[in-house]
Amino acid sequence: MNKTDQSVKINIDESLCKRCGFCIEYCNTKVYEADQDGLPLVKNLDNCTKCRLCELRCPDFAVKVEVENNE
């Protein structure tokens, strides 16, 4: 299975997010941008490599990366 056989969905729980910016900083492919209040927004989902660093580094468990197989 290669990258094109999978789709990804990223959810950010605004009630848990404290707007630390870790997900934005750890994303090497610039999937996220911060809004005016510092909340991370998914702006470039096609850039996501599904590495899950954003999810793993989130201290508040606010980021969830769901990878689905498209077989």
NUFIMI-308705 format. One record per atom (N, C-alpha, C): x, y, z. Coordinates in steps of 0.02 Angstrom, whole numbers. Example, Ala and Ser with C-alpha at 12.3 -4.5 7.8 and 13.67 -1.06 7.14 Angstrom:
<pt x="660" y="-284" z="390"/>
<pt x="615" y="-225" z="390"/>
<pt x="660" y="-165" z="390"/>
<pt x="642" y="-112" z="354"/>
<pt x="684" y="-53" z="357"/>
<pt x="645" y="2" z="394"/>
***
This chain:
<pt x="43" y="-59" z="0"/>
<pt x="0" y="0" z="0"/>
<pt x="45" y="62" z="0"/>
<pt x="29" y="109" z="-42"/>
<pt x="68" y="171" z="-43"/>
<pt x="26" y="229" z="-19"/>
<pt x="57" y="287" z="-19"/>
<pt x="25" y="347" z="9"/>
<pt x="-41" y="363" z="-26"/>
<pt x="-46" y="350" z="-90"/>
<pt x="-107" y="367" z="-126"/>
<pt x="-165" y="319" z="-110"/>
<pt x="-150" y="263" z="-76"/>
<pt x="-201" y="216" z="-57"/>
<pt x="-234" y="234" z="10"/>
<pt x="-213" y="290" z="39"/>
<pt x="-238" y="310" z="104"/>
<pt x="-263" y="382" z="102"/>
<pt x="-316" y="395" z="139"/>
<pt x="-338" y="464" z="147"/>
<pt x="-330" y="482" z="221"/>
<pt x="-327" y="546" z="235"/>
<pt x="-315" y="568" z="303"/>
<pt x="-367" y="621" z="322"/>
<pt x="-386" y="619" z="385"/>
<pt x="-431" y="670" z="413"/>
<pt x="-399" y="693" z="478"/>
<pt x="-395" y="758" z="487"/>
<pt x="-365" y="787" z="548"/>
<pt x="-419" y="826" z="585"/>
<pt x="-428" y="808" z="648"/>
<pt x="-476" y="843" z="690"/>
<pt x="-440" y="878" z="747"/>
<pt x="-460" y="939" z="760"/>
<pt x="-432" y="977" z="816"/>
<pt x="-489" y="995" z="863"/>
<pt x="-484" y="971" z="924"/>
<pt x="-535" y="984" z="974"/>
<pt x="-521" y="1052" z="1006"/>
<pt x="-560" y="1101" z="986"/>
<pt x="-549" y="1170" z="1010"/>
<pt x="-556" y="1176" z="1085"/>
<pt x="-596" y="1133" z="1116"/>
<pt x="-606" y="1137" z="1188"/>
<pt x="-545" y="1112" z="1227"/>
<pt x="-503" y="1071" z="1195"/>
<pt x="-443" y="1045" z="1227"/>
<pt x="-381" y="1085" z="1209"/>
<pt x="-381" y="1116" z="1150"/>
<pt x="-322" y="1150" z="1124"/>
<pt x="-308" y="1214" z="1165"/>
<pt x="-245" y="1219" z="1189"/>
<pt x="-226" y="1280" z="1225"/>
<pt x="-184" y="1327" z="1181"/>
<pt x="-182" y="1311" z="1116"/>
<pt x="-150" y="1355" z="1066"/>
<pt x="-75" y="1363" z="1077"/>
<pt x="-42" y="1308" z="1095"/>
<pt x="30" y="1310" z="1108"/>
<pt x="71" y="1315" z="1044"/>
<pt x="43" y="1292" z="987"/>
<pt x="77" y="1295" z="924"/>
<pt x="123" y="1237" z="909"/>
<pt x="126" y="1187" z="952"/>
<pt x="171" y="1130" z="940"/>
<pt x="154" y="1094" z="875"/>
<pt x="90" y="1085" z="860"/>
<pt x="71" y="1050" z="799"/>
<pt x="95" y="1088" z="738"/>
<pt x="92" y="1153" z="741"/>
<pt x="115" y="1195" z="685"/>
<pt x="190" y="1190" z="678"/>
<pt x="226" y="1194" z="734"/>
<pt x="299" y="1192" z="733"/>
<pt x="326" y="1125" z="711"/>
<pt x="296" y="1070" z="732"/>
<pt x="322" y="1004" z="717"/>
<pt x="302" y="979" z="648"/>
<pt x="257" y="1013" z="615"/>
<pt x="236" y="991" z="548"/>
<pt x="286" y="1016" z="496"/>
<pt x="324" y="969" z="469"/>
<pt x="375" y="986" z="419"/>
<pt x="345" y="1004" z="351"/>
<pt x="282" y="987" z="340"/>
<pt x="252" y="998" z="274"/>
<pt x="201" y="1056" z="275"/>
<pt x="199" y="1093" z="329"/>
<pt x="158" y="1154" z="333"/>
<pt x="84" y="1141" z="321"/>
<pt x="57" y="1090" z="354"/>
<pt x="-14" y="1075" z="348"/>
<pt x="-56" y="1127" z="385"/>
<pt x="-30" y="1154" z="440"/>
<pt x="-68" y="1199" z="484"/>
<pt x="-48" y="1272" z="476"/>
<pt x="-97" y="1315" z="490"/>
<pt x="-86" y="1386" z="500"/>
<pt x="-127" y="1407" z="561"/>
<pt x="-103" y="1455" z="598"/>
<pt x="-139" y="1479" z="657"/>
<pt x="-189" y="1533" z="637"/>
<pt x="-247" y="1532" z="669"/>
<pt x="-294" y="1586" z="658"/>
<pt x="-275" y="1646" z="702"/>
<pt x="-314" y="1697" z="703"/>
<pt x="-298" y="1758" z="740"/>
<pt x="-292" y="1746" z="815"/>
<pt x="-323" y="1692" z="840"/>
<pt x="-319" y="1676" z="912"/>
<pt x="-267" y="1622" z="927"/>
<pt x="-230" y="1600" z="876"/>
<pt x="-180" y="1548" z="886"/>
<pt x="-204" y="1477" z="878"/>
<pt x="-268" y="1469" z="862"/>
<pt x="-295" y="1402" z="852"/>
<pt x="-268" y="1374" z="786"/>
<pt x="-241" y="1314" z="787"/>
<pt x="-216" y="1285" z="725"/>
<pt x="-273" y="1266" z="678"/>
<pt x="-265" y="1283" z="615"/>
<pt x="-314" y="1266" z="564"/>
<pt x="-280" y="1223" z="512"/>
<pt x="-315" y="1173" z="487"/>
<pt x="-288" y="1131" z="434"/>
<pt x="-297" y="1168" z="369"/>
<pt x="-241" y="1191" z="340"/>
<pt x="-244" y="1231" z="279"/>
<pt x="-219" y="1194" z="218"/>
<pt x="-174" y="1145" z="227"/>
<pt x="-144" y="1110" z="171"/>
<pt x="-146" y="1035" z="183"/>
<pt x="-205" y="1007" z="186"/>
<pt x="-212" y="936" z="202"/>
<pt x="-176" y="891" z="151"/>
<pt x="-173" y="912" z="89"/>
<pt x="-139" y="872" z="38"/>
<pt x="-64" y="864" z="52"/>
<pt x="-36" y="908" z="93"/>
<pt x="35" y="903" z="111"/>
<pt x="48" y="852" z="165"/>
<pt x="-3" y="828" z="199"/>
<pt x="5" y="784" z="256"/>
<pt x="37" y="718" z="235"/>
<pt x="90" y="698" z="270"/>
<pt x="125" y="635" z="257"/>
<pt x="103" y="580" z="306"/>
<pt x="56" y="596" z="349"/>
<pt x="29" y="549" z="398"/>
<pt x="81" y="526" z="449"/>
<pt x="129" y="568" z="464"/>
<pt x="181" y="551" z="513"/>
<pt x="155" y="554" z="584"/>
<pt x="102" y="591" z="595"/>
<pt x="69" y="598" z="660"/>
<pt x="110" y="635" z="713"/>
<pt x="162" y="671" z="693"/>
<pt x="200" y="708" z="742"/>
<pt x="157" y="760" z="778"/>
<pt x="110" y="790" z="742"/>
<pt x="66" y="839" z="772"/>
<pt x="25" y="807" z="828"/>
<pt x="0" y="748" z="815"/>
<pt x="-41" y="712" z="864"/>
<pt x="2" y="689" z="924"/>
<pt x="61" y="663" z="909"/>
<pt x="105" y="638" z="962"/>
<pt x="133" y="692" z="1007"/>
<pt x="145" y="751" z="979"/>
<pt x="174" y="806" z="1017"/>
<pt x="123" y="850" z="1053"/>
<pt x="60" y="843" z="1038"/>
<pt x="9" y="885" z="1069"/>
<pt x="3" y="868" z="1143"/>
<pt x="19" y="915" z="1187"/>
<pt x="16" y="902" z="1259"/>
<pt x="-55" y="896" z="1286"/>
<pt x="-103" y="917" z="1247"/>
<pt x="-173" y="917" z="1270"/>
<pt x="-217" y="865" z="1235"/>
<pt x="-186" y="823" z="1193"/>
<pt x="-223" y="771" z="1156"/>
<pt x="-280" y="802" z="1114"/>
<pt x="-268" y="862" z="1088"/>
<pt x="-319" y="898" z="1050"/>
<pt x="-319" y="880" z="976"/>
<pt x="-263" y="851" z="952"/>
<pt x="-256" y="835" z="881"/>
<pt x="-266" y="760" z="871"/>
<pt x="-309" y="743" z="824"/>
<pt x="-320" y="673" z="806"/>
<pt x="-311" y="666" z="730"/>
<pt x="-266" y="621" z="711"/>
<pt x="-254" y="607" z="640"/>
<pt x="-284" y="538" z="625"/>
<pt x="-331" y="536" z="579"/>
<pt x="-363" y="474" z="560"/>
<pt x="-342" y="456" z="489"/>
<pt x="-312" y="398" z="481"/>
<pt x="-291" y="374" z="415"/>
<pt x="-337" y="318" z="395"/>
<pt x="-365" y="325" z="336"/>
<pt x="-412" y="274" z="310"/>
<pt x="-383" y="242" z="248"/>
<pt x="-389" y="177" z="243"/>
<pt x="-367" y="141" z="184"/>
<pt x="-421" y="145" z="130"/>
<pt x="-400" y="158" z="69"/>
<pt x="-446" y="163" z="13"/>
<pt x="-435" y="105" z="-35"/>
<pt x="-442" y="47" z="-10"/>
<pt x="-431" y="-13" z="-52"/>
<pt x="-494" y="-33" z="-87"/>
***
